Amino acid sequence: MELSHRLTNLNGGGSDGWALFIRAREMIAQGIPVTELTIGEHDIGTHRVILEAMNRSATGGHTGYATIPGTDGLRDCVAARVQTRTGQATSRDNVMITPGGQSALFATHLAACNPGDKALFIDPYYATYPGTIRGVGAVPTPIKALADNGFQPRAQDIAAQANGAASLLINTPNNPTGVVYGRETLEGIAQVCRDHDLWLISDEVYDTQVWDGTHISPRALPDMQQRTLVIGSMSKSHAMTGSRVGWIIGPAPVIADLINLATHTTYGVAGFVQDAALFALNQGDWLEQEVAAPFKRRRAIAQTILARQNTVGLVSPQGAMYLMLDISATGLSGEEFANRLLDTHHIAVMPGESFGRAAAGHIRVAMTIEDAAFGAALTTLCQFSGQISER
């Protein structure tokens, strides 16, 4: 017997991009102290009031099978939130609650793609994107967003690959670059989707973390509501990463079919987790702002530190919880730089190559440790880069 090719080929015969992260965790397990600037895990944790709401729901008995599309209360709340933020009519029929954003990524691609279809996505990308696409039997096709263009994808580059494609996946605010796609970029993307009859899958899990500019959901652009599937999550906005609760926004007929898919796969999300998510969303902006505040503050710390040197370049971080740093002046690849930094200073960052070819010569730094330690680690990183460049 053999395992399915779809499973064994999830990584396309290469790395899954997490090798350095795994090596750093192995060092920690061996008792070696490592400063981790690798993954998007909040250092503040889930707020106590959310955990208390979750506990009340669980001890109150909401521990059995929950309604598979999501509870009516949470679906209505998400719909109202999306309608307020985008101006587009949205009801519970346009919402399905999912076990986090990753589950939503898989479900939306299964909805949009048949086996063998090309599925487009923007490079640099979140590390799971290609494997998710392979997992549904589609063919992952990256479209480079160039550093020289501020990592804003160009419509002509997407259009050049659009023939025979079924879908396009975008992510703004972007992980790993921190770039927020501007209106001109999104209008160009929308036009390609209309011209080539593509489903647009819009990963918007960082929509509450915007430092410069404005987040625009492409679902709000003309003639895009019926061809756009939006992915949202409580993970980043409310520091509920382990709770695994997200959603898909889409046309009602698509949501109906996705509910049927959930019946045969996830069978929904725990009711007490959904109740906690509903409670959190009903707290309003203060809680989201409290979760986002450390990253905005650390961005300012990083800008100050990086302005004092000329070896490490900073891609303008407009949103999200990451810095994309250009270390090409060292003559090293992102992977070489990250591994040397880990070996010599026990600081773990993600190589740019973990996120695609367009990010080669860069590293991604997660702003996810307390301010003083973050500033110290970034200062050491810059000094290390300067020493390499002088050799």
C-alpha positions in Angstrom: 0.0 0.0 0.0 1.1 3.6 -0.6 -0.1 6.9 0.8 -1.8 9.2 -1.6 0.4 11.5 -3.8 -1.7 14.4 -2.7 -0.6 13.9 0.9 3.0 13.0 0.3 3.5 15.8 -2.1 2.1 18.6 0.1 5.6 20.3 0.2 6.2 19.7 -3.5 9.3 17.6 -2.8 11.0 20.5 -1.0 11.1 22.1 2.4 8.0 23.3 4.2 9.8 26.5 5.2 9.9 25.8 8.9 13.3 24.2 9.2 15.0 27.0 11.1 12.0 27.4 13.4 12.2 23.6 14.2 15.9 23.8 14.8 15.4 26.7 17.2 12.8 24.8 19.2 15.2 21.8 19.3 17.9 24.1 20.8 15.4 25.3 23.4 14.5 21.7 24.3 18.2 21.1 24.9 18.3 23.9 27.4 19.9 26.5 25.1 18.2 29.9 25.6 16.9 31.2 22.2 15.3 34.6 21.5 12.4 33.6 19.2 11.4 36.1 16.5 9.9 33.5 14.3 6.1 33.0 14.4 3.1 35.2 14.8 2.3 34.3 18.4 1.3 37.2 20.7 3.4 37.5 23.8 0.4 38.9 25.8 -1.8 35.8 25.4 -5.6 35.8 25.2 -7.2 38.4 27.4 -8.5 37.2 30.7 -12.0 38.5 30.1 -12.2 36.3 26.9 -11.0 33.3 28.9 -13.5 33.9 31.6 -16.3 34.1 29.0 -15.1 30.8 27.5 -15.1 29.2 31.0 -18.6 30.4 31.7 -19.9 29.0 28.5 -18.1 25.6 29.0 -19.1 25.2 32.6 -22.6 26.3 31.6 -22.9 23.3 29.3 -22.1 24.5 25.8 -19.7 21.6 25.3 -21.7 19.4 22.9 -22.0 19.5 19.2 -22.4 23.1 18.0 -24.3 24.1 14.9 -22.0 23.3 12.0 -22.2 26.6 10.2 -21.5 28.4 13.4 -23.9 29.7 16.1 -26.5 32.1 14.9 -25.2 34.8 17.3 -21.6 34.6 16.1 -22.5 34.5 12.4 -24.8 37.5 12.9 -22.1 39.4 14.7 -19.4 38.6 12.1 -21.8 39.6 9.3 -22.6 42.9 11.0 -18.9 43.6 11.6 -18.1 42.9 7.9 -21.0 45.0 6.7 -20.0 48.0 8.9 -16.4 47.8 7.8 -17.0 47.3 4.0 -20.4 48.8 3.4 -21.4 45.6 1.6 -24.7 43.9 2.6 -23.8 40.8 4.6 -26.0 38.4 6.5 -25.5 35.2 8.4 -26.1 33.4 5.1 -22.8 34.9 3.9 -20.8 33.6 6.9 -19.5 30.2 7.9 -17.5 29.8 11.1 -14.3 27.7 10.7 -11.6 26.1 13.0 -9.3 29.0 12.3 -8.0 30.7 9.2 -6.0 27.7 8.0 -9.1 25.6 7.7 -10.8 28.4 5.8 -7.9 28.6 3.4 -8.3 24.9 2.6 -12.1 25.1 2.3 -12.1 28.1 0.0 -9.6 26.5 -2.4 -11.6 23.3 -2.4 -14.6 25.4 -3.3 -12.8 27.4 -6.1 -10.6 24.7 -7.7 -11.0 21.4 -9.4 -8.1 18.9 -9.5 -5.5 20.1 -11.9 -6.6 23.8 -11.9 -4.0 26.5 -11.6 -4.4 28.4 -8.3 -2.5 31.7 -8.3 -1.0 33.3 -5.2 1.3 36.2 -4.5 5.0 35.6 -3.6 6.1 36.4 -0.9 3.5 34.3 0.8 2.5 32.7 4.1 4.4 29.4 4.3 1.3 27.1 4.1 -0.2 28.5 0.9 1.5 26.2 -1.6 0.8 23.1 0.4 -2.8 24.1 1.0 -3.3 24.4 -2.8 -1.6 21.1 -3.4 -3.8 19.5 -0.8 -6.9 20.2 -2.8 -5.3 18.8 -5.9 -4.7 22.2 -7.6 -1.4 23.5 -9.0 0.2 26.2 -7.0 1.4 29.1 -9.2 3.3 31.9 -7.6 3.2 35.5 -8.9 6.2 37.5 -7.8 5.6 40.9 -6.0 8.9 42.6 -6.4 10.8 44.3 -3.6 11.5 47.2 -6.0 7.7 47.8 -6.2 7.3 47.7 -2.4 6.1 44.1 -2.7 2.8 45.4 -4.2 1.7 42.9 -6.8 1.2 44.2 -10.3 -1.9 43.4 -12.3 0.1 42.7 -15.5 2.1 40.0 -13.8 -1.0 38.3 -12.5 -2.7 38.6 -15.9 0.3 36.9 -17.5 -0.4 33.7 -15.5 -4.2 33.9 -15.4 -5.1 31.8 -18.4 -6.3 28.4 -17.2 -6.3 29.5 -13.6 -9.4 29.1 -11.3 -8.4 31.3 -8.3 -6.1 34.0 -7.0 -5.1 34.1 -3.3 -4.0 37.5 -1.8 -3.2 38.6 1.7 -3.4 42.1 3.0 -2.1 43.3 5.4 0.6 40.9 4.3 2.4 38.2 6.0 5.5 38.2 5.7 6.2 41.7 4.3 3.9 43.9 6.5 2.7 45.6 3.3 -0.8 46.9 3.0 -2.1 46.7 -0.6 -3.2 50.1 -1.9 -6.4 50.9 -3.7 -4.7 51.0 -7.1 -3.1 47.5 -6.5 -6.5 46.1 -5.4 -8.4 47.6 -8.3 -5.8 46.1 -10.7 -6.2 42.7 -9.0 -10.0 43.0 -9.2 -9.9 43.8 -12.9 -7.7 40.7 -13.6 -10.2 38.6 -11.7 -13.1 39.9 -13.7 -11.3 39.7 -17.0 -10.2 36.1 -16.4 -13.2 34.9 -14.4 -11.2 34.1 -11.3 -12.3 33.4 -7.8 -10.5 35.9 -5.5 -9.6 34.4 -2.1 -8.7 37.3 0.2 -6.9 36.4 3.4 -7.6 39.4 5.8 -6.7 38.0 9.2 -4.5 41.0 9.9 -7.2 43.6 9.1 -7.1 45.1 12.6 -3.3 45.7 12.5 -2.8 48.6 10.0 -0.3 51.3 10.9 -0.1 53.2 7.6 -2.8 53.5 5.0 -6.2 51.9 5.0 -7.2 48.3 4.8 -9.6 47.7 1.8 -11.4 44.5 1.4 -11.6 43.6 -2.3 -15.1 42.3 -1.7 -16.2 45.9 -1.5 -14.9 46.8 -5.0 -17.4 46.9 -8.0 -18.6 43.6 -9.2 -16.4 41.6 -6.7 -18.9 40.6 -4.1 -20.0 37.5 -6.0 -16.5 36.3 -6.9 -14.7 37.0 -3.6 -14.2 34.6 -0.6 -12.9 36.4 2.4 -11.0 34.7 5.3 -11.1 36.2 8.8 -9.9 35.0 12.1 -9.9 35.7 15.8 -6.3 34.6 16.1 -4.5 37.8 15.3 -7.1 40.4 16.1 -7.9 39.0 19.6 -4.8 36.9 20.4 -6.9 33.7 20.3 -4.5 31.7 18.2 -5.0 28.4 20.0 -8.8 28.7 20.2 -9.0 28.0 16.4 -11.9 30.1 15.4 -12.2 32.0 12.1 -14.7 32.5 9.2 -15.4 32.6 5.5 -17.4 35.4 4.0 -18.9 34.6 0.5 -22.0 34.4 -1.6 -24.8 32.5 0.1 -24.9 29.6 -2.4 -21.1 29.1 -1.9 -21.5 29.2 1.9 -24.2 26.6 1.7 -21.9 24.2 -0.1 -19.1 25.0 2.3 -21.4 24.1 5.2 -21.9 20.7 3.5 -18.1 20.3 3.3 -17.8 21.1 7.0 -20.4 18.4 7.8 -18.0 15.9 6.2 -14.7 17.3 7.6 -14.5 19.5 10.7 -18.1 19.2 11.9 -18.0 22.7 13.2 -16.3 24.6 16.0 -16.7 24.1 19.8 -19.7 26.1 21.1 -17.9 27.5 24.1 -15.1 28.8 21.8 -17.7 30.4 19.6 -19.3 32.0 22.6 -16.0 33.4 23.7 -15.4 34.8 20.2 -18.8 36.4 20.2 -18.1 38.0 23.6 -14.7 39.2 22.3 -16.2 40.8 19.2 -18.9 42.5 21.3 -16.2 44.3 23.4 -15.6 46.7 20.5 -12.5 48.4 19.5 -10.7 48.7 22.8 -9.8 45.0 23.0 -8.6 44.9 19.4 -6.5 48.0 20.0 -5.0 46.6 23.1 -4.0 43.4 21.2 -2.5 45.5 18.3 -0.7 48.2 20.4 2.5 46.2 21.2 3.2 45.7 17.5 2.7 49.4 16.6 4.9 50.3 19.5 7.6 47.8 18.5 7.5 49.0 14.9 8.5 52.4 16.1 11.3 50.9 18.2 12.5 49.0 15.1 12.4 52.1 12.9 14.6 54.0 15.4 17.1 51.2 15.7 17.3 50.6 11.9 17.7 54.3 11.2 21.1 54.2 13.1 22.7 51.8 10.6 23.0 51.3 6.9 23.4 47.5 6.4 19.9 46.2 7.1 17.2 47.6 4.9 13.6 47.9 6.2 10.6 47.2 4.0 8.1 49.8 5.1 5.9 47.9 7.7 2.4 49.2 7.1 0.6 46.5 9.0 0.7 43.1 10.7 3.2 41.9 13.4 6.3 41.4 11.2 9.3 43.2 9.8 10.8 42.2 6.4 14.4 43.1 6.5 16.7 43.3 3.5 20.1 41.7 4.4 21.4 41.4 0.9 24.3 43.8 1.7 25.8 41.0 3.8 26.2 38.9 0.6 24.3 36.1 2.4 21.0 34.5 1.5 18.2 34.9 4.1 18.7 31.2 5.0 22.4 31.6 5.5 22.0 34.7 7.5 19.3 33.3 9.8 21.2 30.1 10.5 24.4 32.0 11.4 22.5 34.4 13.6 20.9 31.5 15.4 24.3 29.7 15.8 26.3 32.8 17.0 23.7 34.8 19.0 20.8 32.4 19.6 18.4 34.7 17.9 15.8 32.9 15.7 14.3 34.7 12.7 12.7 33.3 9.6 14.6 33.2 6.3 12.9 35.2 3.5 13.2 32.1 1.3 10.7 30.4 3.6 8.1 32.7 2.1 9.0 32.4 -1.6 11.6 33.4 -4.1 10.6 37.0 -4.1 11.8 37.3 -0.5 15.3 35.9 -1.1 17.9 38.0 0.5 15.5 39.0 3.3 14.6 37.8 6.7 11.3 38.1 8.6 11.3 39.2 12.1 8.2 38.7 14.3 7.6 41.6 16.8 6.4 39.1 19.4 8.5 39.5 22.5 8.5 42.3 25.1 9.8 45.7 24.1 13.3 45.7 25.8 14.1 42.2 24.6 12.9 43.0 21.1 15.0 46.1 20.9 18.1 44.3 22.2 17.7 41.4 19.8 17.2 43.8 16.8 20.3 45.8 17.8 22.3 42.6 18.0 21.0 41.6 14.6 22.1 44.9 13.1 25.6 44.7 14.7 25.9 41.1 13.4 25.0 42.2 9.9 27.5 45.1 10.0 30.3 42.8 11.1 29.6 40.4 8.1 29.4 43.3 5.7 32.8 44.6 6.8 34.6 41.4 6.1 
